[in-house]
Structure formats: structure tokens, C-alpha cells
Amino acid sequence: MVRQMAELARSLSRVEEQEFGVLDGLCEAACRQLQERLRKGVKPEDCGQCFVLAGAWLALAGLEV
């Protein structure tokens, strides 16, 4: 799922190649953060592409800071 987030984030923004490693780390962090916010019993897969999209945007926001 992190890989999907990173690929989507790259397609949504102009991420420089030298920032790919940082973006991957931010996607991992976003994935963990979003998983913690899910209701009990709900898995990321239950959210479909919304989970991936939310993580991609969180990672991109972190990259801008």
C-alpha cells in the first residue's frame, strides 16, 4: 500500500528524483498514521483507493514542510 501511495504522490506533484527516498518515508509514516485512525475492525483495504489517496496527500504535505 505504501508503494501505491508513493506512486500516486509522484503522479500528483512534481517530485524531484532526489526527493523519492524522503517521499517513500513520508508515505510509510502516513500509512501508519492513517491506520491508527481507522475504526476498530476496519482495514485499509476496506477503504479502497481513498486510503491510498489520503496517504499520498499527507506525504506530499509533509514534503512541502
C-alpha positions as CSV (number, residue, x, y, z in Angstrom):
1,M,0.0,0.0,0.0
2,V,2.9,2.4,0.7
3,R,4.2,1.7,-2.8
4,Q,0.8,2.7,-4.3
5,M,0.8,5.9,-2.1
6,A,4.3,6.9,-3.3
7,E,3.5,6.3,-7.0
8,L,0.3,8.3,-6.7
9,A,2.1,11.1,-4.9
10,R,4.6,11.3,-7.6
11,S,1.9,11.5,-10.2
12,L,0.0,14.2,-8.3
13,S,3.0,16.5,-7.9
14,R,6.3,17.4,-9.4
15,V,8.6,15.5,-7.0
16,E,12.2,15.6,-7.9
17,E,14.0,12.3,-8.2
18,Q,16.4,13.2,-5.3
19,E,13.3,13.5,-3.1
20,F,11.9,10.0,-3.8
21,G,13.5,8.5,-0.7
22,V,12.1,11.2,1.6
23,L,8.7,10.8,-0.1
24,D,8.8,7.0,0.5
25,G,9.5,7.5,4.2
26,L,6.7,10.1,4.4
27,C,4.3,7.6,2.7
28,E,5.2,4.9,5.3
29,A,4.5,7.4,8.1
30,A,1.2,8.5,6.5
31,C,0.2,4.8,6.2
32,R,0.9,4.2,9.9
33,Q,-0.9,7.4,10.9
34,L,-4.0,6.6,8.8
35,Q,-4.1,3.0,10.1
36,E,-4.1,4.3,13.7
37,R,-7.1,6.5,12.9
38,L,-9.3,3.7,11.4
39,R,-12.1,2.4,13.5
40,K,-11.6,-0.9,15.2
41,G,-12.0,-3.8,12.8
42,V,-11.6,-1.6,9.7
43,K,-8.6,-2.4,7.5
44,P,-7.0,-0.1,5.0
45,E,-8.2,-2.3,2.2
46,D,-11.8,-1.7,3.3
47,C,-11.4,2.0,2.4
48,G,-10.4,1.3,-1.2
49,Q,-8.4,3.9,-3.0
50,C,-9.4,6.6,-0.6
51,F,-6.8,5.3,1.9
52,V,-4.1,5.5,-0.7
53,L,-5.1,9.0,-1.9
54,A,-5.3,10.3,1.7
55,G,-1.8,8.9,2.4
56,A,-0.4,10.4,-0.8
57,W,-1.7,13.8,0.1
58,L,-0.4,13.6,3.7
59,A,3.0,12.6,2.4
60,L,3.1,15.5,-0.2
61,A,2.0,17.9,2.6
62,G,4.9,16.7,4.7
63,L,7.3,17.1,1.8
64,E,6.3,20.7,1.4
65,V,7.0,21.5,5.1
